[in-house]
Structure formats: C-alpha cells, structure tokens
Amino acid sequence: MALTIYERNGGFPAIRRMIADFYEEALDSPVIGHHFENIEMPRLMDHQTRFVSFLMGGPSASYSDEHIARVHANRGITHEEFDEMVSLLSEAMADHGFPKDDIAAVLVELNRRESLIVTA
C-alpha cells in the first residue's frame, strides 16, 4: 500500500513544524499579515496543521467544503492574499524538504478550494 503525502513527510509533528515556519513568514507578510492581528495564533496554527494534514491524506478530521466556506466567509480574503498564502506555504514545504511532487499535489488540493476561501 502506498504511503500518503502525510505519512511520507513525517506526519503531524513535521507538518506542525512546517506550519510554524509558514506563520512566521505570513505574520511578516505585507500582503496577508494584517489577517492575523488579534488572532489566537496557537489555535489557528493547530487548525491549519490539521487542515494541511487533511490535504495530505492524514488522519485529521475531514474538512467539508461547507465548513471551509463558513470559516472564511467574513475574512475578506482576496485572490492576491490567497496567492500569497499559497506561495508562502509552498516555500515552507520546500524548506522542510517536502518533495516537489508532494508540494504540487497539496497545492492542487488547496487551489481547488480557492473559491471557498476567497470572499473579497
């Protein structure tokens, strides 16, 4: 049986470390940093780790399209901001040694949900 992207890349602990580095960059980003003001970052990082784990085929809870749309409905995220987030996530994954094919597969899954996340 083939391993999932999640399993091949170290599971939850490795993804958690990658997400921590992603948010270091995201918080400093002039494009998306403002979205994280007054946000409980440990909670957000936990949710994001679970979501990315889900995208990688991990055992995390399933994230329905309805759930994704609901949690982003009032965030006012633009296409430019979404693209910045995708770029920073891709860089963080590469920095953590994720193979290019795995990064591409995760980005396909993330981009498939763009219309649920972009609300502005």
Stockholm file with secondary structure:
# STOCKHOLM 1.0

chainA/1-120         MALTIYERNGGFPAIRRMIADFYEEALDSPVIGHHFENIEMPRLMDHQTRFVSFLMGGPSASYSDEHIARVHANRGITHEEFDEMVSLLSEAMADHGFPKDDIAAVLVELNRRESLIVTA
#=GR chainA/1-120 SS CCCCHHHHTTHHHHHHHHHHHHHHHHHHCTTTGGGGTTCCHHHHHHHHHHHHHHHTTCSSCCCCHHHHHHHHTTSCCCHHHHHHHHHHHHHHHHHTTCCHHHHHHHHHHHHHTHHHHCCC
#=GC SS_cons         CCCCHHHHTTHHHHHHHHHHHHHHHHHHCTTTGGGGTTCCHHHHHHHHHHHHHHHTTCSSCCCCHHHHHHHHTTSCCCHHHHHHHHHHHHHHHHHTTCCHHHHHHHHHHHHHTHHHHCCC
//
